[in-house]
Amino acid sequence: MHEEQLDRYPVHCPYCNTPFELLVDRSEGSQETWEDCPRCCAPIQLRIEVSVDGELESVTLGRDDDVL
């Protein structure tokens, strides 16, 4: 993990709407992963898009039954 490639990305839980920050590691490239809400502990799907030059393009959140 490279600190210069870490981004704090503000989001809201798709279940309880609690705001929190994700720590996104751009060095991993585009990826799909899961994160639990820090408040309600619900599983959140994450789709992270990173450009070929390493810039964060988008972060999409979804509930566990959404299709991202």
Contacts in CASP RR format, 6 or more apart in sequence:
PFRMAT RR
TARGET T0000
AUTHOR 0000-0000-0000
METHOD contacts of the structure
MODEL  1
MHEEQLDRYPVHCPYCNTPFELLVDRSEGSQETWEDCPRCCAPIQLRIEV
SVDGELESVTLGRDDDVL
1 25 0 8 1.000
1 27 0 8 1.000
2 25 0 8 1.000
2 27 0 8 1.000
5 25 0 8 1.000
5 26 0 8 1.000
5 27 0 8 1.000
5 54 0 8 1.000
6 23 0 8 1.000
6 24 0 8 1.000
6 25 0 8 1.000
6 26 0 8 1.000
7 23 0 8 1.000
7 24 0 8 1.000
7 26 0 8 1.000
7 56 0 8 1.000
8 21 0 8 1.000
8 22 0 8 1.000
8 23 0 8 1.000
8 24 0 8 1.000
9 21 0 8 1.000
9 22 0 8 1.000
9 23 0 8 1.000
9 24 0 8 1.000
9 56 0 8 1.000
9 59 0 8 1.000
10 19 0 8 1.000
10 20 0 8 1.000
10 21 0 8 1.000
11 19 0 8 1.000
11 20 0 8 1.000
11 21 0 8 1.000
11 22 0 8 1.000
11 59 0 8 1.000
11 61 0 8 1.000
12 18 0 8 1.000
12 19 0 8 1.000
12 20 0 8 1.000
12 61 0 8 1.000
13 20 0 8 1.000
13 37 0 8 1.000
13 39 0 8 1.000
13 40 0 8 1.000
13 42 0 8 1.000
13 44 0 8 1.000
13 61 0 8 1.000
14 42 0 8 1.000
14 44 0 8 1.000
14 61 0 8 1.000
14 62 0 8 1.000
14 63 0 8 1.000
14 66 0 8 1.000
15 37 0 8 1.000
15 40 0 8 1.000
15 42 0 8 1.000
15 44 0 8 1.000
15 63 0 8 1.000
16 37 0 8 1.000
16 39 0 8 1.000
16 40 0 8 1.000
16 42 0 8 1.000
18 37 0 8 1.000
18 38 0 8 1.000
18 39 0 8 1.000
18 40 0 8 1.000
20 37 0 8 1.000
20 38 0 8 1.000
20 39 0 8 1.000
22 35 0 8 1.000
22 46 0 8 1.000
22 59 0 8 1.000
24 48 0 8 1.000
24 56 0 8 1.000
24 59 0 8 1.000
26 50 0 8 1.000
26 54 0 8 1.000
26 55 0 8 1.000
26 56 0 8 1.000
28 48 0 8 1.000
28 50 0 8 1.000
29 48 0 8 1.000
29 50 0 8 1.000
29 54 0 8 1.000
30 48 0 8 1.000
30 49 0 8 1.000
30 50 0 8 1.000
31 46 0 8 1.000
31 47 0 8 1.000
31 48 0 8 1.000
31 50 0 8 1.000
32 45 0 8 1.000
32 46 0 8 1.000
32 47 0 8 1.000
32 48 0 8 1.000
32 68 0 8 1.000
33 46 0 8 1.000
33 48 0 8 1.000
34 43 0 8 1.000
34 44 0 8 1.000
34 45 0 8 1.000
34 46 0 8 1.000
35 43 0 8 1.000
35 44 0 8 1.000
35 46 0 8 1.000
36 42 0 8 1.000
36 43 0 8 1.000
36 44 0 8 1.000
37 44 0 8 1.000
42 63 0 8 1.000
42 64 0 8 1.000
43 64 0 8 1.000
44 61 0 8 1.000
44 62 0 8 1.000
44 63 0 8 1.000
44 64 0 8 1.000
45 61 0 8 1.000
45 62 0 8 1.000
45 63 0 8 1.000
45 64 0 8 1.000
45 66 0 8 1.000
45 68 0 8 1.000
46 59 0 8 1.000
46 60 0 8 1.000
46 61 0 8 1.000
46 62 0 8 1.000
47 58 0 8 1.000
47 59 0 8 1.000
47 60 0 8 1.000
47 68 0 8 1.000
48 56 0 8 1.000
48 58 0 8 1.000
48 59 0 8 1.000
49 56 0 8 1.000
49 57 0 8 1.000
49 58 0 8 1.000
49 59 0 8 1.000
49 60 0 8 1.000
50 56 0 8 1.000
50 57 0 8 1.000
51 57 0 8 1.000
60 68 0 8 1.000
62 68 0 8 1.000
END
